[in-house]
Amino acid sequence: MARRPRLDMAGYHHIINRGVARSDVFKSPKDKERFLQILCKACTVYDAVVHDYCLMDNHYHLLLETRKENLSRLMRQLNSNYAIYFNKKEERSGHLWQGRFKSWYVLNEEYLYTLLRYIEQNPIRAGIANTVGIYPYTFAASIKSNSGTAPCTDGSMLLRDFTTDDLTGFLEMPLSGEEMDALESERKKKITVENDIPIQERAKSLERHFYDVTTKPERNAAIAKAFEDGYTQSAIAAYLGITPSLVSQVIKNLRFNT
């Protein structure tokens, strides 16, 4: 039987945390540098990689990849140690963070790469930068400036999958309204675990997706809906008795024509 996964499960996590009452948690460049030091130490202890980050004055975004089921412990070390540092420095007491951090487990590869652009374009949406890599406290900015990157980012896909020139072009592509809607939709999707493998919780079974389908256009539309519901192309192909390449072509054609 499927069960809801723990927040700690290994894999990719998009994480956001804000200051209490949306107050600033970073008052100076030194604070942001200290936060990155604490983050990297936590990643070393808990065997994690930072694929991307953006540190704004009153909140942060992280894209972490954990290799063990220990995200909560990693985040507890990060947030508590930074709060101790910040409270001592600012001579304040009380909670620094606005409740527990928010996190979303990332299964969809397309969503993962869209998320990189979303994180890096955060300063643009906030009106404090005109282009990616200008605001200094994103990972792309540290790459472009050749100022040195934090050691916990050594395995980042931004370094692994792109040249510097290609990275700039990729991250600067504006997010469309459809992509923003897709990001919001992905956040709302539930994840289950079957046979120790995380999967998206589906809205309907394949039988229900193809119930009463009698024509080729109806079949193609149902293929697209089933794919959006989290079924793999191979699973859809096996159910229909067709090739995965045909399923792939149907999906591409429908996306191109919409």
Contacts in CASP RR format, 6 or more apart in sequence:
PFRMAT RR
TARGET T0000
AUTHOR 0000-0000-0000
METHOD contacts of the structure
MODEL  1
MARRPRLDMAGYHHIINRGVARSDVFKSPKDKERFLQILCKACTVYDAVV
HDYCLMDNHYHLLLETRKENLSRLMRQLNSNYAIYFNKKEERSGHLWQGR
FKSWYVLNEEYLYTLLRYIEQNPIRAGIANTVGIYPYTFAASIKSNSGTA
PCTDGSMLLRDFTTDDLTGFLEMPLSGEEMDALESERKKKITVENDIPIQ
ERAKSLERHFYDVTTKPERNAAIAKAFEDGYTQSAIAAYLGITPSLVSQV
IKNLRFNT
2 192 0 8 1.000
2 193 0 8 1.000
2 194 0 8 1.000
2 199 0 8 1.000
2 201 0 8 1.000
3 192 0 8 1.000
3 193 0 8 1.000
4 190 0 8 1.000
4 191 0 8 1.000
4 192 0 8 1.000
4 193 0 8 1.000
5 105 0 8 1.000
5 191 0 8 1.000
5 192 0 8 1.000
5 193 0 8 1.000
5 198 0 8 1.000
6 69 0 8 1.000
7 71 0 8 1.000
7 72 0 8 1.000
7 103 0 8 1.000
7 105 0 8 1.000
8 66 0 8 1.000
8 69 0 8 1.000
8 70 0 8 1.000
8 71 0 8 1.000
8 72 0 8 1.000
8 73 0 8 1.000
9 66 0 8 1.000
9 69 0 8 1.000
9 71 0 8 1.000
9 105 0 8 1.000
9 193 0 8 1.000
9 198 0 8 1.000
10 66 0 8 1.000
10 67 0 8 1.000
10 68 0 8 1.000
10 69 0 8 1.000
11 65 0 8 1.000
11 66 0 8 1.000
11 67 0 8 1.000
11 105 0 8 1.000
11 106 0 8 1.000
11 198 0 8 1.000
12 51 0 8 1.000
12 63 0 8 1.000
12 64 0 8 1.000
12 65 0 8 1.000
12 105 0 8 1.000
12 106 0 8 1.000
12 107 0 8 1.000
12 112 0 8 1.000
13 62 0 8 1.000
13 63 0 8 1.000
13 64 0 8 1.000
13 65 0 8 1.000
13 66 0 8 1.000
13 71 0 8 1.000
13 103 0 8 1.000
13 104 0 8 1.000
13 105 0 8 1.000
13 106 0 8 1.000
14 61 0 8 1.000
14 62 0 8 1.000
14 63 0 8 1.000
14 103 0 8 1.000
14 104 0 8 1.000
14 106 0 8 1.000
14 115 0 8 1.000
14 119 0 8 1.000
15 60 0 8 1.000
15 61 0 8 1.000
15 62 0 8 1.000
15 63 0 8 1.000
15 64 0 8 1.000
15 75 0 8 1.000
15 101 0 8 1.000
15 102 0 8 1.000
15 103 0 8 1.000
16 59 0 8 1.000
16 60 0 8 1.000
16 61 0 8 1.000
16 62 0 8 1.000
16 101 0 8 1.000
16 102 0 8 1.000
16 103 0 8 1.000
17 59 0 8 1.000
17 60 0 8 1.000
17 79 0 8 1.000
17 97 0 8 1.000
17 98 0 8 1.000
17 101 0 8 1.000
17 102 0 8 1.000
18 25 0 8 1.000
18 58 0 8 1.000
18 59 0 8 1.000
18 97 0 8 1.000
18 98 0 8 1.000
19 25 0 8 1.000
19 58 0 8 1.000
19 59 0 8 1.000
19 96 0 8 1.000
19 97 0 8 1.000
19 98 0 8 1.000
20 95 0 8 1.000
20 96 0 8 1.000
20 97 0 8 1.000
20 98 0 8 1.000
20 99 0 8 1.000
21 98 0 8 1.000
22 58 0 8 1.000
22 59 0 8 1.000
22 98 0 8 1.000
23 58 0 8 1.000
24 57 0 8 1.000
24 58 0 8 1.000
25 31 0 8 1.000
25 57 0 8 1.000
25 58 0 8 1.000
25 59 0 8 1.000
25 60 0 8 1.000
25 82 0 8 1.000
25 86 0 8 1.000
25 96 0 8 1.000
25 97 0 8 1.000
26 32 0 8 1.000
26 35 0 8 1.000
26 55 0 8 1.000
26 56 0 8 1.000
26 57 0 8 1.000
26 58 0 8 1.000
26 137 0 8 1.000
27 57 0 8 1.000
27 90 0 8 1.000
29 136 0 8 1.000
29 137 0 8 1.000
31 86 0 8 1.000
31 89 0 8 1.000
32 55 0 8 1.000
32 137 0 8 1.000
34 82 0 8 1.000
34 85 0 8 1.000
35 55 0 8 1.000
35 60 0 8 1.000
35 82 0 8 1.000
36 53 0 8 1.000
36 55 0 8 1.000
36 150 0 8 1.000
37 150 0 8 1.000
38 77 0 8 1.000
38 78 0 8 1.000
38 81 0 8 1.000
38 82 0 8 1.000
38 85 0 8 1.000
39 50 0 8 1.000
39 53 0 8 1.000
39 62 0 8 1.000
39 78 0 8 1.000
39 150 0 8 1.000
39 152 0 8 1.000
40 50 0 8 1.000
40 150 0 8 1.000
40 151 0 8 1.000
40 152 0 8 1.000
41 77 0 8 1.000
41 81 0 8 1.000
42 48 0 8 1.000
42 74 0 8 1.000
42 75 0 8 1.000
42 77 0 8 1.000
42 78 0 8 1.000
42 81 0 8 1.000
43 49 0 8 1.000
43 50 0 8 1.000
43 64 0 8 1.000
43 74 0 8 1.000
43 152 0 8 1.000
44 151 0 8 1.000
44 152 0 8 1.000
45 74 0 8 1.000
45 77 0 8 1.000
46 66 0 8 1.000
46 68 0 8 1.000
46 70 0 8 1.000
46 73 0 8 1.000
46 74 0 8 1.000
46 77 0 8 1.000
47 66 0 8 1.000
47 67 0 8 1.000
47 68 0 8 1.000
47 70 0 8 1.000
48 64 0 8 1.000
48 65 0 8 1.000
48 66 0 8 1.000
48 67 0 8 1.000
48 71 0 8 1.000
48 74 0 8 1.000
48 152 0 8 1.000
49 64 0 8 1.000
49 65 0 8 1.000
49 152 0 8 1.000
49 153 0 8 1.000
49 154 0 8 1.000
49 155 0 8 1.000
49 156 0 8 1.000
50 62 0 8 1.000
50 63 0 8 1.000
50 64 0 8 1.000
50 139 0 8 1.000
50 150 0 8 1.000
50 152 0 8 1.000
50 153 0 8 1.000
50 156 0 8 1.000
51 63 0 8 1.000
51 64 0 8 1.000
51 65 0 8 1.000
51 116 0 8 1.000
51 139 0 8 1.000
51 153 0 8 1.000
51 155 0 8 1.000
51 156 0 8 1.000
51 157 0 8 1.000
51 158 0 8 1.000
52 61 0 8 1.000
52 62 0 8 1.000
52 63 0 8 1.000
52 115 0 8 1.000
52 116 0 8 1.000
52 119 0 8 1.000
52 120 0 8 1.000
52 138 0 8 1.000
52 139 0 8 1.000
52 140 0 8 1.000
52 156 0 8 1.000
52 158 0 8 1.000
53 60 0 8 1.000
53 61 0 8 1.000
53 62 0 8 1.000
53 63 0 8 1.000
53 119 0 8 1.000
53 137 0 8 1.000
53 138 0 8 1.000
53 139 0 8 1.000
53 153 0 8 1.000
54 60 0 8 1.000
54 61 0 8 1.000
54 119 0 8 1.000
54 120 0 8 1.000
54 122 0 8 1.000
54 123 0 8 1.000
54 135 0 8 1.000
54 137 0 8 1.000
54 138 0 8 1.000
54 139 0 8 1.000
55 137 0 8 1.000
55 138 0 8 1.000
56 122 0 8 1.000
56 123 0 8 1.000
56 126 0 8 1.000
56 137 0 8 1.000
61 119 0 8 1.000
61 122 0 8 1.000
63 106 0 8 1.000
63 112 0 8 1.000
63 115 0 8 1.000
63 116 0 8 1.000
63 119 0 8 1.000
64 71 0 8 1.000
64 74 0 8 1.000
66 74 0 8 1.000
71 103 0 8 1.000
75 101 0 8 1.000
75 103 0 8 1.000
79 96 0 8 1.000
79 97 0 8 1.000
79 101 0 8 1.000
82 96 0 8 1.000
83 95 0 8 1.000
83 96 0 8 1.000
83 97 0 8 1.000
86 92 0 8 1.000
86 96 0 8 1.000
87 93 0 8 1.000
87 94 0 8 1.000
87 96 0 8 1.000
104 186 0 8 1.000
104 187 0 8 1.000
105 191 0 8 1.000
105 198 0 8 1.000
106 112 0 8 1.000
106 115 0 8 1.000
106 186 0 8 1.000
107 191 0 8 1.000
107 198 0 8 1.000
107 199 0 8 1.000
107 200 0 8 1.000
108 186 0 8 1.000
108 200 0 8 1.000
111 182 0 8 1.000
111 183 0 8 1.000
111 186 0 8 1.000
114 175 0 8 1.000
114 179 0 8 1.000
114 182 0 8 1.000
114 183 0 8 1.000
115 183 0 8 1.000
116 157 0 8 1.000
116 158 0 8 1.000
116 170 0 8 1.000
116 171 0 8 1.000
117 170 0 8 1.000
117 171 0 8 1.000
117 173 0 8 1.000
117 175 0 8 1.000
118 175 0 8 1.000
118 183 0 8 1.000
119 138 0 8 1.000
120 132 0 8 1.000
120 133 0 8 1.000
120 138 0 8 1.000
120 139 0 8 1.000
120 140 0 8 1.000
120 171 0 8 1.000
121 132 0 8 1.000
121 171 0 8 1.000
121 174 0 8 1.000
121 175 0 8 1.000
122 138 0 8 1.000
123 129 0 8 1.000
123 134 0 8 1.000
123 135 0 8 1.000
123 138 0 8 1.000
124 130 0 8 1.000
124 131 0 8 1.000
124 132 0 8 1.000
128 135 0 8 1.000
129 135 0 8 1.000
131 172 0 8 1.000
132 138 0 8 1.000
132 140 0 8 1.000
132 168 0 8 1.000
132 171 0 8 1.000
132 172 0 8 1.000
133 140 0 8 1.000
133 141 0 8 1.000
133 144 0 8 1.000
133 168 0 8 1.000
133 171 0 8 1.000
134 141 0 8 1.000
135 141 0 8 1.000
136 142 0 8 1.000
136 145 0 8 1.000
139 149 0 8 1.000
139 153 0 8 1.000
139 156 0 8 1.000
139 158 0 8 1.000
140 158 0 8 1.000
140 167 0 8 1.000
140 168 0 8 1.000
140 171 0 8 1.000
142 148 0 8 1.000
142 149 0 8 1.000
142 150 0 8 1.000
142 153 0 8 1.000
143 149 0 8 1.000
143 158 0 8 1.000
143 159 0 8 1.000
143 164 0 8 1.000
143 167 0 8 1.000
144 164 0 8 1.000
144 168 0 8 1.000
149 159 0 8 1.000
153 159 0 8 1.000
158 167 0 8 1.000
162 170 0 8 1.000
175 183 0 8 1.000
189 200 0 8 1.000
189 201 0 8 1.000
190 200 0 8 1.000
190 201 0 8 1.000
191 198 0 8 1.000
191 199 0 8 1.000
191 200 0 8 1.000
191 201 0 8 1.000
192 198 0 8 1.000
192 199 0 8 1.000
192 200 0 8 1.000
192 201 0 8 1.000
193 199 0 8 1.000
199 230 0 8 1.000
200 229 0 8 1.000
200 230 0 8 1.000
202 229 0 8 1.000
202 230 0 8 1.000
202 231 0 8 1.000
203 229 0 8 1.000
204 229 0 8 1.000
206 226 0 8 1.000
206 231 0 8 1.000
206 235 0 8 1.000
206 236 0 8 1.000
206 239 0 8 1.000
209 222 0 8 1.000
209 225 0 8 1.000
209 226 0 8 1.000
209 229 0 8 1.000
209 231 0 8 1.000
210 219 0 8 1.000
210 222 0 8 1.000
210 226 0 8 1.000
210 239 0 8 1.000
210 240 0 8 1.000
213 219 0 8 1.000
213 222 0 8 1.000
219 240 0 8 1.000
220 250 0 8 1.000
220 253 0 8 1.000
220 254 0 8 1.000
221 254 0 8 1.000
223 236 0 8 1.000
223 240 0 8 1.000
223 247 0 8 1.000
223 250 0 8 1.000
223 251 0 8 1.000
224 250 0 8 1.000
224 251 0 8 1.000
224 254 0 8 1.000
224 255 0 8 1.000
226 236 0 8 1.000
227 233 0 8 1.000
227 236 0 8 1.000
227 247 0 8 1.000
227 251 0 8 1.000
233 244 0 8 1.000
233 247 0 8 1.000
233 248 0 8 1.000
233 251 0 8 1.000
234 244 0 8 1.000
234 247 0 8 1.000
236 247 0 8 1.000
237 243 0 8 1.000
237 244 0 8 1.000
237 246 0 8 1.000
237 247 0 8 1.000
240 247 0 8 1.000
END
